[in-house]
Amino acid sequence: MIVLSNAAVISNAVNDSAMPSSGFEADFFNNPDTTPMIVHSLMCYRQSGESQEFARRAIESLVKKLKEKREDLDSLITAITTNGTQPSKCVTIQRTLDGRMQVTAIWR
């Protein structure tokens, strides 16, 4: 495989982990070390005027919420890394326990 960017590696790892065949794929999302790797990769696509720290925390929050939903995380990564040129499924994010909806426009 030729690696073009970190995002390609992340996307391939997410796709491979949808059908676990070995310990690595099965533990990909449960490993706490993968979150920073995914966040760093998605930070390369940041387009808003928000501070870098705010964007990093927002992306980290999204990734943590979607870690249990591998297909949704893959769809989010696909939508961001292809800038919407490749079709992907809708990604739903649950509200917080107190009912507030937290939204930010990190990618436009």
N, C-alpha and C positions, 0 to 999 in steps of 0.2 A: 504494500500500500504506500502511496506517495502522500505525505502529509503536507497540505497547503497552509493550514493554520491550526491554531489550537481548537477553534470551533469545529473543524472537520473531525478532529480526534474525539472531541466530546460527543458530537453527533453520532459518530460511528460507535462509540462506546455505549451510548444510550440505546441505539438500535440493536446492538449485539446483546445487551442485557435484557431485552424484552423476552428473550427465550433463553434462560440460563442453561448453559451446557457445562460450565465448570464453576469452581469456587469463585474465580475472579468476577465473572459476569453476575453471579448471584449476589455477591457482596458489594457490587459497584455503588449502589445507592445507599447502602447501609454504612459505608465507610465514610467517616467524617472528613477525610482528606479530599474527597471528591468535590465537596461544596466549594471550597476556595478555587479549585481548578475551573469549575463551571462558571463561577462568578467572574474570575479574571478573564475568561474567554469572552463572556457576554459584555464585559465592560468595553471591549474594543469596538462595539457597535453603538455605544452611547451617543446620542445626538442632541440631547436637551441642554438647556442652560443651567441645570442644577449643578450643585457642587459635586465633585468627584466622590466625596465621602457619603453624601446623601444617596447618590446613584448606587454606590457599592452596597450600602445597607438595604436599599430597596430591592436590588437584584438578589442579594443574599436571602432576603425574606421570601421572595417569590420561589427561589430554588428550594428552600427548606420546606415551604408549603407543598410544593409539587413533587418532592422526593418519593412520596408514597404512590404517586400517580405517574408511573414511568412514561406512559403514552402521552400524557399531557405535557410533561417536561420535554419530551422529544418534539412534540408539536411546537412548543414555545421556542425551542432552540432552532428548529427548522424555519419558523416564521421570521425570526430575528436575523439569522445568518444568511438567509436568501433575500432579505428585504422584501418579503411578501411575493416574490416572483414564483415560488413553488407553493402549490396549495398545501395547506395544513389544516388540521381540525381546530375548532374553537377550544380555548383553554378557559375553564371556569376556576375561579379562586373563591374559596369559602370566605364568608364574612368573619369578623372577629367575634369572640364570645359575647361582647357587649352590643353587637349588632351594627357597629360602624363599618362602613366600607372604605377601605384605604386604596386610593387610586392615584397614580402618578403617570405622567407621560414621559417615560424614559426614552422610548423609541417612537419616532413619528413617521 
